[in-house]
Amino acid sequence: MKPPLPPAPPRAPGTWVLLASLAALVVASFASLPLQLAAFFTPEAVTSMREFLAGFTPPETTTPFLARTLTALWETLAMSLVGTLLAVLGGLVLALPAAGRAGRIARSLTRALLNVLRSIPELVWAALLLVAAGLGPFAGTLALAAHTSGVLGRLFADALENVEPLPEASLRTNGAAALAAFLYATLPQALPQMLSYTLYRWENNIRAAAVLGVVGAGGLGQMLKYHLSLFQMQSAATVVVAMLLLVAAVDAASFALRRLLTR
Amino acid sequence: MLVLDNLTKSYGGRTVLSGLSHSFRGGEFVAIMGESGVGKSTLLNIIAGLDAPTSGQVIVDGTPMSALDDDAATLLRRTRMGFIFQAFHVLPHLTLRQNVALPLLLNRTPDARADEMLEAVGLKGRGADFPRQLSGGELQRVAIARALVHRPALLLADEPTGNLDPETAGGILDLLRRETRQSGAGAIMVTHSHAAAAMADQVLLLTRSGLKLA
């Protein structure tokens, strides 16, 4: 027979206050928003939704249109790949000082910069960069790179700070130069996690790249916006299917690679 | 030849080492004992040039450590010293052979002696294994092989048997003594263990008033 479990520790009064505050916040949120969920289920709404969705079938499948969709798909994939690659480089450069390797002041300053980079969403970066770089995938790629540099820089810095420090210290003690000790002891420990973060952000960026097109940054998003604005729903349906297939393929590839890395 | 000349080390207002002087002869195996917090590991770090004394100096083969810049002190440690730690500090992502060969790689010298050292510490044929496949005693054997592979003149060991059971510790100490004797290296070992200290040529006791023969 198992010994009885010890009594649960008493909850601090602050815990109850916090839980009650959160519950009040949720109730107040619902009360303050004019959510009219019932409007979704009126006969008129159901009919118009059915007509709207019927407009998407059958998807456009002519060869020239499929070829254009394939080109846009490639553009979206390329934007996400190059954007993520640039972000890895930027993230690595910023992660080293952000992990405290250039002193406390540099750590604070770099972490503040990383906060700024990742606090601005990709869409806002794209809107800003479209002014400088013009319409097209270049602005989209830079937007992805800017935001993702902030995310990856922070994640890389945390990964570097969290690795076991003694191997690097022991190499330094044994007379290894600072760079050699970092490359032999610290980086290999953090590398699988860093690669995993990179693949995960690539998954995110493929979705973001598709959305960025809506503000004129090229790829499938731009194509989708064009056909939706002309009410060419069958063409839009083909683009949506292409987006779904691309995201699913990248998710599967990324998942397989991450499993391989963390095995 | 290693000389400690009137070493003092203070942290804030607290003095850890005060006016410490001693000469170590080359090839001698010395154990340093003392109460916890008396400054044994601090002394080892100062000897290695990892920490600077508040006053006084460490002289290695006639060269004061204080005269060396960071690069020169790093080079001295890499070529003339070897270290063994209580917690082994073997790199988990490298094979045993790669771990042992690391000092040779850092010194840009051929790494064939790594296999000799693995054989010497009883791990012949295990070079392709990873540290996670080894017991604590075996890991310390790897650490000893790594510390001696580049034929250092001085081995510094900080509680090398502190994480091991008495039987394994005895085997490690025998190995350490045999290998340092064969390679002609001097050794300074900080330890709490009287059994470990008993195998040294000389046992010193570190107290607040300095180093003295035990």
Boltz contact constraints between the chains, C-beta under 6 A:
constraints:
  - contact:
      token1: [A, 166]
      token2: [B, 89]
      max_distance: 6.0
  - contact:
      token1: [A, 167]
      token2: [B, 89]
      max_distance: 6.0
  - contact:
      token1: [A, 167]
      token2: [B, 91]
      max_distance: 6.0
  - contact:
      token1: [A, 170]
      token2: [B, 89]
      max_distance: 6.0
  - contact:
      token1: [A, 173]
      token2: [B, 83]
      max_distance: 6.0
  - contact:
      token1: [A, 174]
      token2: [B, 83]
      max_distance: 6.0
  - contact:
      token1: [A, 175]
      token2: [B, 74]
      max_distance: 6.0
  - contact:
      token1: [A, 175]
      token2: [B, 77]
      max_distance: 6.0
  - contact:
      token1: [A, 175]
      token2: [B, 78]
      max_distance: 6.0
  - contact:
      token1: [A, 176]
      token2: [B, 106]
      max_distance: 6.0
  - contact:
      token1: [A, 185]
      token2: [B, 91]
      max_distance: 6.0
  - contact:
      token1: [A, 188]
      token2: [B, 93]
      max_distance: 6.0
